[in-house]
Amino acid sequence: MGVVNTTLDERARAVFSDLGYEVTREGGEFRADRKWRTVYVTTEDPADAATHGRLRCFVAPADRAPAVRDELLSRAPDYDWAVVGVEEEGGYTVLHPDADVLGAP
């Protein structure tokens, strides 16, 4: 995984663009802006990803997405996060932490 995987990066950008976000390249990741919300989106593993921003999204192939979610749960980062698992056929699923993780102080 990582920024060298252009296909995964392009699909991640397409998902956010299709959802109405303005997508801007920012270093090895991109920023997705919509209304008041800014989401930092990366294809990096959680251990290698930047930690700035309040909202972060990790994009991974669909078969790897549950492992990325589990890694984020074990790391318990100080930002809200989601994982988007992209399918080869073009679809995607979104994995969130449990509600109690989002509400934790």
N, CA, C and O atoms as a GROMACS GRO file, in nm:
protein
  420
    1MET      N    1   0.085  -0.117   0.000
    1MET     CA    2   0.000   0.000   0.000
    1MET      C    3   0.089   0.123   0.000
    1MET      O    4   0.210   0.110   0.022
    2GLY      N    5   0.036   0.241  -0.023
    2GLY     CA    6   0.112   0.364  -0.018
    2GLY      C    7   0.087   0.451  -0.140
    2GLY      O    8   0.011   0.415  -0.229
    3VAL      N    9   0.154   0.564  -0.141
    3VAL     CA   10   0.131   0.661  -0.248
    3VAL      C   11   0.181   0.613  -0.383
    3VAL      O   12   0.141   0.668  -0.485
    4VAL      N   13   0.267   0.512  -0.388
    4VAL     CA   14   0.315   0.462  -0.516
    4VAL      C   15   0.206   0.386  -0.590
    4VAL      O   16   0.219   0.362  -0.710
    5ASN      N   17   0.100   0.347  -0.523
    5ASN     CA   18  -0.010   0.275  -0.585
    5ASN      C   19  -0.106   0.376  -0.646
    5ASN      O   20  -0.208   0.411  -0.584
    6THR      N   21  -0.075   0.422  -0.765
    6THR     CA   22  -0.151   0.527  -0.831
    6THR      C   23  -0.296   0.487  -0.852
    6THR      O   24  -0.385   0.571  -0.834
    7THR      N   25  -0.322   0.365  -0.888
    7THR     CA   26  -0.459   0.320  -0.912
    7THR      C   27  -0.544   0.335  -0.786
    7THR      O   28  -0.656   0.384  -0.794
    8LEU      N   29  -0.493   0.293  -0.673
    8LEU     CA   30  -0.566   0.306  -0.548
    8LEU      C   31  -0.587   0.453  -0.514
    8LEU      O   32  -0.696   0.492  -0.470
    9ASP      N   33  -0.485   0.534  -0.534
    9ASP     CA   34  -0.496   0.678  -0.509
    9ASP      C   35  -0.602   0.741  -0.599
    9ASP      O   36  -0.683   0.821  -0.552
   10GLU      N   37  -0.601   0.706  -0.725
   10GLU     CA   38  -0.701   0.760  -0.819
   10GLU      C   39  -0.842   0.719  -0.779
   10GLU      O   40  -0.934   0.800  -0.788
   11ARG      N   41  -0.859   0.595  -0.736
   11ARG     CA   42  -0.992   0.551  -0.694
   11ARG      C   43  -1.036   0.623  -0.568
   11ARG      O   44  -1.153   0.657  -0.554
   12ALA      N   45  -0.942   0.647  -0.476
   12ALA     CA   46  -0.975   0.722  -0.353
   12ALA      C   47  -1.020   0.863  -0.388
   12ALA      O   48  -1.119   0.912  -0.334
   13ARG      N   49  -0.949   0.928  -0.478
   13ARG     CA   50  -0.986   1.063  -0.520
   13ARG      C   51  -1.123   1.062  -0.586
   13ARG      O   52  -1.203   1.154  -0.564
   14ALA      N   53  -1.151   0.961  -0.667
   14ALA     CA   54  -1.281   0.952  -0.735
   14ALA      C   55  -1.395   0.936  -0.635
   14ALA      O   56  -1.501   0.996  -0.652
   15VAL      N   57  -1.375   0.855  -0.532
   15VAL     CA   58  -1.479   0.835  -0.430
   15VAL      C   59  -1.516   0.969  -0.368
   15VAL      O   60  -1.634   1.003  -0.359
   16PHE      N   61  -1.416   1.046  -0.325
   16PHE     CA   62  -1.444   1.174  -0.260
   16PHE      C   63  -1.500   1.276  -0.357
   16PHE      O   64  -1.588   1.354  -0.320
   17SER      N   65  -1.451   1.278  -0.478
   17SER     CA   66  -1.505   1.370  -0.579
   17SER      C   67  -1.652   1.339  -0.606
   17SER      O   68  -1.734   1.430  -0.616
   18ASP      N   69  -1.685   1.210  -0.619
   18ASP     CA   70  -1.823   1.169  -0.643
   18ASP      C   71  -1.915   1.206  -0.527
   18ASP      O   72  -2.035   1.225  -0.547
   19LEU      N   73  -1.860   1.216  -0.407
   19LEU     CA   74  -1.939   1.254  -0.290
   19LEU      C   75  -1.951   1.406  -0.275
   19LEU      O   76  -2.010   1.455  -0.179
   20GLY      N   77  -1.895   1.480  -0.370
   20GLY     CA   78  -1.908   1.624  -0.369
   20GLY      C   79  -1.797   1.699  -0.298
   20GLY      O   80  -1.811   1.819  -0.272
   21TYR      N   81  -1.687   1.632  -0.267
   21TYR     CA   82  -1.574   1.698  -0.202
   21TYR      C   83  -1.484   1.763  -0.307
   21TYR      O   84  -1.470   1.711  -0.418
   22GLU      N   85  -1.424   1.874  -0.271
   22GLU     CA   86  -1.318   1.934  -0.352
   22GLU      C   87  -1.189   1.867  -0.308
   22GLU      O   88  -1.152   1.873  -0.191
   23VAL      N   89  -1.120   1.804  -0.401
   23VAL     CA   90  -1.002   1.724  -0.370
   23VAL      C   91  -0.876   1.798  -0.411
   23VAL      O   92  -0.864   1.843  -0.525
   24THR      N   93  -0.782   1.809  -0.317
   24THR     CA   94  -0.656   1.879  -0.341
   24THR      C   95  -0.540   1.793  -0.294
   24THR      O   96  -0.542   1.741  -0.182
   25ARG      N   97  -0.439   1.777  -0.379
   25ARG     CA   98  -0.318   1.703  -0.343
   25ARG      C   99  -0.247   1.779  -0.233
   25ARG      O  100  -0.232   1.901  -0.240
   26GLU      N  101  -0.202   1.708  -0.131
   26GLU     CA  102  -0.127   1.770  -0.022
   26GLU      C  103  -0.018   1.673   0.022
   26GLU      O  104  -0.041   1.586   0.106
   27GLY      N  105   0.100   1.690  -0.034
   27GLY     CA  106   0.211   1.600  -0.004
   27GLY      C  107   0.180   1.460  -0.054
   27GLY      O  108   0.141   1.443  -0.169
   28GLY      N  109   0.198   1.360   0.032
   28GLY     CA  110   0.175   1.221  -0.004
   28GLY      C  111   0.032   1.175   0.015
   28GLY      O  112   0.002   1.057   0.002
   29GLU      N  113  -0.058   1.270   0.047
   29GLU     CA  114  -0.199   1.236   0.065
   29GLU      C  115  -0.280   1.344  -0.006
   29GLU      O  116  -0.224   1.426  -0.078
   30PHE      N  117  -0.411   1.344   0.016
   30PHE     CA  118  -0.488   1.455  -0.036
   30PHE      C  119  -0.589   1.501   0.068
   30PHE      O  120  -0.625   1.429   0.160
   31ARG      N  121  -0.633   1.624   0.048
   31ARG     CA  122  -0.731   1.686   0.137
   31ARG      C  123  -0.863   1.693   0.062
   31ARG      O  124  -0.867   1.734  -0.054
   32ALA      N  125  -0.969   1.651   0.128
   32ALA     CA  126  -1.102   1.656   0.070
   32ALA      C  127  -1.185   1.755   0.152
   32ALA      O  128  -1.204   1.736   0.272
   33ASP      N  129  -1.232   1.861   0.087
   33ASP     CA  130  -1.308   1.967   0.155
   33ASP      C  131  -1.451   1.971   0.104
   33ASP      O  132  -1.477   1.964  -0.016
   34ARG      N  133  -1.542   1.984   0.199
   34ARG     CA  134  -1.684   2.000   0.165
   34ARG      C  135  -1.750   2.073   0.280
   34ARG      O  136  -1.746   2.028   0.394
   35LYS      N  137  -1.810   2.186   0.249
   35LYS     CA  138  -1.873   2.272   0.350
   35LYS      C  139  -1.772   2.302   0.459
   35LYS      O  140  -1.665   2.357   0.430
   36TRP      N  141  -1.800   2.270   0.581
   36TRP     CA  142  -1.713   2.299   0.696
   36TRP      C  143  -1.613   2.188   0.723
   36TRP      O  144  -1.530   2.201   0.813
   37ARG      N  145  -1.620   2.080   0.649
   37ARG     CA  146  -1.544   1.959   0.682
   37ARG      C  147  -1.421   1.943   0.594
   37ARG      O  148  -1.428   1.958   0.472
   38THR      N  149  -1.309   1.912   0.657
   38THR     CA  150  -1.186   1.877   0.585
   38THR      C  151  -1.144   1.738   0.629
   38THR      O  152  -1.124   1.713   0.748
   39VAL      N  153  -1.130   1.648   0.533
   39VAL     CA  154  -1.087   1.511   0.560
   39VAL      C  155  -0.952   1.491   0.492
   39VAL      O  156  -0.937   1.518   0.373
   40TYR      N  157  -0.855   1.443   0.568
   40TYR     CA  158  -0.726   1.409   0.511
   40TYR      C  159  -0.730   1.262   0.471
   40TYR      O  160  -0.760   1.176   0.554
   41VAL      N  161  -0.702   1.234   0.346
   41VAL     CA  162  -0.719   1.100   0.289
   41VAL      C  163  -0.584   1.046   0.247
   41VAL      O  164  -0.505   1.115   0.182
   42THR      N  165  -0.557   0.920   0.286
   42THR     CA  166  -0.429   0.859   0.253
   42THR      C  167  -0.447   0.712   0.216
   42THR      O  168  -0.544   0.648   0.255
   43THR      N  169  -0.352   0.662   0.140
   43THR     CA  170  -0.345   0.520   0.111
   43THR      C  171  -0.232   0.455   0.191
   43THR      O  172  -0.201   0.338   0.171
   44GLU      N  173  -0.171   0.532   0.280
   44GLU     CA  174  -0.063   0.481   0.365
   44GLU      C  175  -0.118   0.390   0.475
   44GLU      O  176  -0.236   0.400   0.511
   45ASP      N  177  -0.033   0.303   0.526
   45ASP     CA  178  -0.068   0.226   0.645
   45ASP      C  179  -0.076   0.323   0.763
   45ASP      O  180  -0.005   0.423   0.764
   46PRO      N  181  -0.161   0.296   0.862
   46PRO     CA  182  -0.173   0.386   0.977
   46PRO      C  183  -0.040   0.416   1.045
   46PRO      O  184  -0.020   0.528   1.092
   47ALA      N  185   0.051   0.319   1.051
   47ALA     CA  186   0.181   0.340   1.116
   47ALA      C  187   0.266   0.442   1.041
   47ALA      O  188   0.352   0.507   1.101
   48ASP      N  189   0.243   0.457   0.910
   48ASP     CA  190   0.324   0.545   0.827
   48ASP      C  191   0.257   0.677   0.794
   48ASP      O  192   0.321   0.767   0.740
   49ALA      N  193   0.130   0.689   0.825
   49ALA     CA  194   0.052   0.806   0.783
   49ALA      C  195   0.074   0.926   0.876
   49ALA      O  196   0.110   0.911   0.992
   50ALA      N  197   0.053   1.044   0.819
   50ALA     CA  198   0.057   1.167   0.899
   50ALA      C  199  -0.056   1.162   1.003
   50ALA      O  200  -0.151   1.085   0.990
   51THR      N  201  -0.044   1.245   1.104
   51THR     CA  202  -0.144   1.244   1.212
   51THR      C  203  -0.214   1.378   1.229
   51THR      O  204  -0.293   1.394   1.322
   52HIS      N  205  -0.187   1.475   1.141
   52HIS     CA  206  -0.252   1.605   1.154
   52HIS      C  207  -0.398   1.596   1.108
   52HIS      O  208  -0.438   1.503   1.038
   53GLY      N  209  -0.475   1.692   1.150
   53GLY     CA  210  -0.616   1.698   1.110
   53GLY      C  211  -0.706   1.626   1.209
   53GLY      O  212  -0.663   1.534   1.279
   54ARG      N  213  -0.830   1.669   1.213
   54ARG     CA  214  -0.929   1.610   1.304
   54ARG      C  215  -0.999   1.489   1.242
   54ARG      O  216  -1.040   1.397   1.313
   55LEU      N  217  -1.014   1.490   1.109
   55LEU     CA  218  -1.080   1.381   1.037
   55LEU      C  219  -0.982   1.320   0.937
   55LEU      O  220  -0.922   1.391   0.857
   56ARG      N  221  -0.967   1.187   0.944
   56ARG     CA  222  -0.875   1.118   0.853
   56ARG      C  223  -0.945   0.997   0.793
   56ARG      O  224  -1.027   0.933   0.859
   57CYS      N  225  -0.913   0.967   0.669
   57CYS     CA  226  -0.969   0.851   0.602
   57CYS      C  227  -0.854   0.771   0.541
   57CYS      O  228  -0.767   0.826   0.474
   58PHE      N  229  -0.857   0.643   0.565
   58PHE     CA  230  -0.757   0.551   0.511
   58PHE      C  231  -0.825   0.471   0.401
   58PHE      O  232  -0.930   0.410   0.424
   59VAL      N  233  -0.765   0.470   0.283
   59VAL     CA  234  -0.821   0.397   0.170
   59VAL      C  235  -0.733   0.276   0.144
   59VAL      O  236  -0.610   0.287   0.135
   60ALA      N  237  -0.798   0.160   0.131
   60ALA     CA  238  -0.726   0.035   0.110
   60ALA      C  239  -0.807  -0.054   0.017
   60ALA      O  240  -0.928  -0.035   0.002
   61PRO      N  241  -0.743  -0.152  -0.046
   61PRO     CA  242  -0.820  -0.251  -0.120
   61PRO      C  243  -0.920  -0.318  -0.025
   61PRO      O  244  -0.892  -0.336   0.093
   62ALA      N  245  -1.035  -0.355  -0.076
   62ALA     CA  246  -1.143  -0.409   0.008
   62ALA      C  247  -1.099  -0.526   0.096
   62ALA      O  248  -1.143  -0.537   0.210
   63ASP      N  249  -1.012  -0.612   0.044
   63ASP     CA  250  -0.969  -0.728   0.123
   63ASP      C  251  -0.874  -0.689   0.236
   63ASP      O  252  -0.856  -0.766   0.331
   64ARG      N  253  -0.813  -0.573   0.228
   64ARG     CA  254  -0.720  -0.526   0.332
   64ARG      C  255  -0.786  -0.431   0.432
   64ARG      O  256  -0.733  -0.411   0.542
   65ALA      N  257  -0.900  -0.372   0.397
   65ALA     CA  258  -0.966  -0.271   0.480
   65ALA      C  259  -0.994  -0.317   0.624
   65ALA      O  260  -0.970  -0.239   0.716
   66PRO      N  261  -1.044  -0.439   0.648
   66PRO     CA  262  -1.067  -0.480   0.788
   66PRO      C  263  -0.939  -0.481   0.872
   66PRO      O  264  -0.943  -0.448   0.990
   67ALA      N  265  -0.826  -0.518   0.813
   67ALA     CA  266  -0.699  -0.517   0.887
   67ALA      C  267  -0.656  -0.374   0.920
   67ALA      O  268  -0.602  -0.349   1.028
   68VAL      N  269  -0.679  -0.281   0.828
   68VAL     CA  270  -0.647  -0.140   0.854
   68VAL      C  271  -0.735  -0.090   0.967
   68VAL      O  272  -0.688  -0.020   1.057
   69ARG      N  273  -0.864  -0.124   0.964
   69ARG     CA  274  -0.956  -0.085   1.073
   69ARG      C  275  -0.908  -0.140   1.206
   69ARG      O  276  -0.906  -0.068   1.306
   70ASP      N  277  -0.870  -0.266   1.209
   70ASP     CA  278  -0.821  -0.328   1.333
   70ASP      C  279  -0.695  -0.259   1.384
   70ASP      O  280  -0.679  -0.239   1.504
   71GLU      N  281  -0.605  -0.223   1.293
   71GLU     CA  282  -0.484  -0.154   1.333
   71GLU      C  283  -0.516  -0.018   1.395
   71GLU      O  284  -0.458   0.020   1.496
   72LEU      N  285  -0.609   0.054   1.334
   72LEU     CA  286  -0.649   0.184   1.388
   72LEU      C  287  -0.716   0.169   1.525
   72LEU      O  288  -0.692   0.250   1.615
   73LEU      N  289  -0.797   0.067   1.540
   73LEU     CA  290  -0.860   0.043   1.671
   73LEU      C  291  -0.755   0.017   1.778
   73LEU      O  292  -0.768   0.065   1.890
   74SER      N  293  -0.650  -0.059   1.744
   74SER     CA  294  -0.547  -0.089   1.842
   74SER      C  295  -0.459   0.033   1.872
   74SER      O  296  -0.407   0.047   1.983
   75ARG      N  297  -0.442   0.121   1.774
   75ARG     CA  298  -0.361   0.242   1.792
   75ARG      C  299  -0.436   0.351   1.868
   75ARG      O  300  -0.374   0.432   1.936
   76ALA      N  301  -0.569   0.354   1.856
   76ALA     CA  302  -0.654   0.455   1.919
   76ALA      C  303  -0.600   0.597   1.896
   76ALA      O  304  -0.567   0.666   1.992
   77PRO      N  305  -0.592   0.640   1.770
   77PRO     CA  306  -0.538   0.774   1.742
   77PRO      C  307  -0.627   0.885   1.797
   77PRO      O  308  -0.743   0.863   1.832
   78ASP      N  309  -0.570   1.005   1.804
   78ASP     CA  310  -0.640   1.121   1.860
   78ASP      C  311  -0.725   1.195   1.757
   78ASP      O  312  -0.758   1.311   1.778
   79TYR      N  313  -0.762   1.132   1.649
   79TYR     CA  314  -0.847   1.193   1.547
   79TYR      C  315  -0.958   1.096   1.512
   79TYR      O  316  -0.946   0.975   1.535
   80ASP      N  317  -1.067   1.148   1.456
   80ASP     CA  318  -1.174   1.063   1.406
   80ASP      C  319  -1.130   1.006   1.272
   80ASP      O  320  -1.063   1.073   1.194
   81TRP      N  321  -1.167   0.882   1.246
   81TRP     CA  322  -1.120   0.816   1.126
   81TRP      C  323  -1.225   0.721   1.069
   81TRP      O  324  -1.320   0.682   1.137
   82ALA      N  325  -1.204   0.686   0.944
   82ALA     CA  326  -1.282   0.583   0.876
   82ALA      C  327  -1.188   0.516   0.777
   82ALA      O  328  -1.083   0.570   0.742
   83VAL      N  329  -1.227   0.398   0.734
   83VAL     CA  330  -1.151   0.324   0.633
   83VAL      C  331  -1.245   0.300   0.515
   83VAL      O  332  -1.357   0.253   0.534
   84VAL      N  333  -1.200   0.331   0.396
   84VAL     CA  334  -1.275   0.302   0.275
   84VAL      C  335  -1.206   0.184   0.207
   84VAL      O  336  -1.089   0.191   0.172
   85GLY      N  337  -1.282   0.077   0.190
   85GLY     CA  338  -1.232  -0.039   0.118
   85GLY      C  339  -1.282  -0.034  -0.025
   85GLY      O  340  -1.402  -0.046  -0.049
   86VAL      N  341  -1.192  -0.016  -0.122
   86VAL     CA  342  -1.233  -0.007  -0.262
   86VAL      C  343  -1.230  -0.144  -0.328
   86VAL      O  344  -1.136  -0.222  -0.311
   87GLU      N  345  -1.334  -0.169  -0.404
   87GLU     CA  346  -1.349  -0.296  -0.476
   87GLU      C  347  -1.285  -0.285  -0.614
   87GLU      O  348  -1.278  -0.176  -0.671
   88GLU      N  349  -1.240  -0.395  -0.667
   88GLU     CA  350  -1.184  -0.399  -0.802
   88GLU      C  351  -1.287  -0.351  -0.905
   88GLU      O  352  -1.252  -0.288  -1.004
   89GLU      N  353  -1.415  -0.382  -0.880
   89GLU     CA  354  -1.522  -0.349  -0.974
   89GLU      C  355  -1.563  -0.202  -0.968
   89GLU      O  356  -1.646  -0.158  -1.047
   90GLY      N  357  -1.504  -0.126  -0.875
   90GLY     CA  358  -1.535   0.015  -0.867
   90GLY      C  359  -1.619   0.057  -0.748
   90GLY      O  360  -1.626   0.176  -0.718
   91GLY      N  361  -1.681  -0.035  -0.678
   91GLY     CA  362  -1.759   0.000  -0.559
   91GLY      C  363  -1.668   0.017  -0.439
   91GLY      O  364  -1.547   0.000  -0.447
   92TYR      N  365  -1.729   0.052  -0.326
   92TYR     CA  366  -1.652   0.067  -0.203
   92TYR      C  367  -1.741   0.047  -0.081
   92TYR      O  368  -1.863   0.059  -0.088
   93THR      N  369  -1.677   0.017   0.030
   93THR     CA  370  -1.745   0.008   0.159
   93THR      C  371  -1.671   0.099   0.257
   93THR      O  372  -1.551   0.125   0.242
   94VAL      N  373  -1.745   0.146   0.357
   94VAL     CA  374  -1.685   0.233   0.457
   94VAL      C  375  -1.690   0.161   0.592
   94VAL      O  376  -1.795   0.115   0.635
   95LEU      N  377  -1.574   0.153   0.657
   95LEU     CA  378  -1.564   0.092   0.789
   95LEU      C  379  -1.532   0.201   0.890
   95LEU      O  380  -1.436   0.275   0.874
   96HIS      N  381  -1.614   0.209   0.994
   96HIS     CA  382  -1.594   0.307   1.100
   96HIS      C  383  -1.554   0.235   1.228
   96HIS      O  384  -1.574   0.114   1.240
   97PRO      N  385  -1.498   0.309   1.323
   97PRO     CA  386  -1.480   0.247   1.454
   97PRO      C  387  -1.617   0.234   1.520
   97PRO      O  388  -1.714   0.294   1.474
   98ASP      N  389  -1.624   0.158   1.627
   98ASP     CA  390  -1.749   0.149   1.702
   98ASP      C  391  -1.786   0.286   1.754
   98ASP      O  392  -1.700   0.372   1.773
   99ALA      N  393  -1.915   0.306   1.778
   99ALA     CA  394  -1.963   0.435   1.825
   99ALA      C  395  -1.896   0.477   1.956
   99ALA      O  396  -1.871   0.595   1.976
  100ASP      N  397  -1.867   0.381   2.046
  100ASP     CA  398  -1.805   0.417   2.172
  100ASP      C  399  -1.662   0.468   2.154
  100ASP      O  400  -1.612   0.545   2.236
  101VAL      N  401  -1.594   0.425   2.046
  101VAL     CA  402  -1.460   0.475   2.018
  101VAL      C  403  -1.468   0.621   1.976
  101VAL      O  404  -1.386   0.703   2.019
  102LEU      N  405  -1.566   0.656   1.891
  102LEU     CA  406  -1.581   0.794   1.847
  102LEU      C  407  -1.618   0.887   1.962
  102LEU      O  408  -1.581   1.004   1.963
  103GLY      N  409  -1.692   0.836   2.059
  103GLY     CA  410  -1.735   0.919   2.169
  103GLY      C  411  -1.638   0.926   2.284
  103GLY      O  412  -1.661   0.998   2.381
  104ALA      N  413  -1.527   0.852   2.276
  104ALA     CA  414  -1.430   0.848   2.386
  104ALA      C  415  -1.360   0.984   2.397
  104ALA      O  416  -1.330   1.046   2.295
  105PRO      N  417  -1.334   1.030   2.519
  105PRO     CA  418  -1.266   1.158   2.536
  105PRO      C  419  -1.120   1.152   2.497
  105PRO      O  420  -1.050   1.252   2.505
   0.00000   0.00000   0.00000
